[in-house]
Amino acid sequence: MTGSGPTDVLAGAFEQQRERLVAVAHRMLGSRAEAEDAVQEAWIRLARQDAAAIDNLAGWLTTVVGRVCLDVLRSRKNRAVLSYEDRLPELVVTVDDGAAPEDDAVLAESVGLALLVVLDTLTPTERLAFVMHDMFAVPFAEIGEIIGRSTDATKMLTSRARRKVRGTPLPQEEPRRQRAVVDAFLAAARNGDFDGLVRLLDPQVTWRTYHPQGVMTTVGAAEVAGPILRGARSMTAVLPVLVNGAPGFVSWGANGKVLGVAACTVVDGRIVELLTVSDRKRLGAMGLPERPE
C-alpha cells in the first residue's frame, strides 16, 4: 500500500483553498475563466516552491493570485484596444419569476453588472485593494506586499477606491420598480413608441452591444432608441430574465432562434446602461431558458 507523497499533500492543501482563491480572482477580474487561469498559475508557482518554507499557505496563495490578477488588470489598461473576450463580462441568466430569497445565493456568486461598471473606473491597484480588503478582509499589510506599497499608503489607496465606488450611482430601486421600467421599455419598443423609449432612457444612456465582430457602444437616449425600435420588429417572443441580478430579457425571432440577451441598469426610474449580446456562440454557451409558448 502506497502512502501519499509530499506532492499529493500539497495538492490537497491547494484544493482546499481553490474555491476561495477563484472567488477572489473572479471579483477582481469579472470573468470566471480568467479567475480559474489565475488560480492555476498560482498552483504552477506553488509547485516550484519549497512548500516547507511557506509559513502561511493561504496567505501565500492569496498574494500570488493577487499579483497575477494585478498583471492582468494592468495589461488591460495598457492595451490600446480591448479584445472582445476582455470586454464581455461573464453573464448568469435566470428566469425572473420573483425569485425566492434562497435563490439569491445563486446570483451572489456572479459579479453584478453595475458593480463591474464601477470597478472598471478604478485603477488596477485601487481595484485590487478595494476587492481584497472590503470584500475579502485581506489585511492592509498583505495587500501592500502585493502592490509594493506601505501599509499606510495601502489604507489611503483603499479609502480612495471606496469613495469612488460610493460616489458612483448604483441601482438602488426595488427589483419590482426596476422590472417595471424594463417592462415599459419593452412595451414601447414593440409598439414603435420612439418618444416613450426616450423618456425611459437616461439622456446619457450607454448601450454596449456584443456581436461576433466585437463590441459597439452607443451613447444618448435618441441615438439608442432608433436602433432599438428597428431591432424590436424582429421579436416574436420575449421572456423576462435576470442577468447577473439585473433586470433584462431574452428575445426570439420568427424562426424560433434566440435573437439576443439584454440587461438593464436602472437608476431613478430610467435606464442608464443597456448591455445586449447577439453573438450566437456566446448565446449558445449561456444555458438560456426555453422560448415561451
Sequence and secondary structure as in RCSB ss.txt:
>XXXX:A:sequence
MTGSGPTDVLAGAFEQQRERLVAVAHRMLGSRAEAEDAVQEAWIRLARQDAAAIDNLAGWLTTVVGRVCLDVLRS
RKNRAVLSYEDRLPELVVTVDDGAAPEDDAVLAESVGLALLVVLDTLTPTERLAFVMHDMFAVPFAEIGEIIGRS
TDATKMLTSRARRKVRGTPLPQEEPRRQRAVVDAFLAAARNGDFDGLVRLLDPQVTWRTYHPQGVMTTVGAAEVA
GPILRGARSMTAVLPVLVNGAPGFVSWGANGKVLGVAACTVVDGRIVELLTVSDRKRLGAMGLPERPE
>XXXX:A:secstr
     HHHHHHHHHHHHHHHHHHHHHHHHS HHHHHHHHHHHHHHHHTS GGG S HHHHHHHHHHHHHHHHHHH
HHH SS  HHHHS    EEE S   GGGHHHHHTS  HHHHHHHTTS HHHHHHHIIIIIT   HHHHHHHHT  
HHHHHHHHHHHHHHHHHS    S HHHHHHHHHHHHHHHHTT HHHHHHHEEEEEEEEEEETTEEEEEESHHHHH
HHHHHHHTT SEEEEEEETTEEEEEEE TTS EEEEEEEEEETTEEEEEEEE  HHHHHTS       
